[in-house]
Amino acid sequence: MRKSEEKKIDTFHINADNKATIVCPGCGHTKVIDATRYLGKNSPVRIRLKFTCRYCERKQKASQHPETGGSAAYTHVITLERRKFYRKTVNLPGTFTDQRGKKGDILIVDLSRTGLKFKMEYPWPLALEDPLFLTFHLDNPAKPLITKDARIKKIEDLLVSVEFSSVNSFSESDKAIGFYLMN
């Protein structure tokens, strides 16, 4: 398959009613699916959906798709996203202070309005729901210092996901993170 023919994986968000509206990449035809059965999974959810539409029928020969009864179908791989806020991939050095007052160096690998994921240099005695105090600088021109209290939500070897204890649109750190994520 040539690079121009490769299919990219689109991401669609699950709403509060556990529904996701999927858009056919060929013609824009939409399909609402019930995503309830995918909510219990801890990993990203990738599914294959078939769209049957006139655009896809013109693009493909019906003889290639005898299982669809003569009409062409377009199979599209998608990712269903359960997150409420955009998560940006970053590479930001920082530090954390655990509940014992011990400090450790980290590399923040993704950031959102409500939390982040970081990589530790070596194993550390951390547990789910432990409080942490985080400090790091953003890598935009202003390089603001971010300070946040957080709780550990997930630990996978040296990768730790945390949720910020509070998100206040009036705090300097939260304003800086909000502007950073928009760019």
Secondary structure, DSSP 8 states (H G I E B T S, - for coil): --GGG----EEEE--TTSEEEEE-TTT--EEEEE-GGGTT-SS-EEEEEEEE-HHHHHHS-GGG-GGGTTS-EEEEEEEEE--SS--EEEEEEEEEE-TTS-EEEEEEEEE-SSEEEEEESS-----TT-EEEEEEE-SSTT--EEEEEEEEEEEETTEEEEEES---TTSHHHHHHHHHHH-
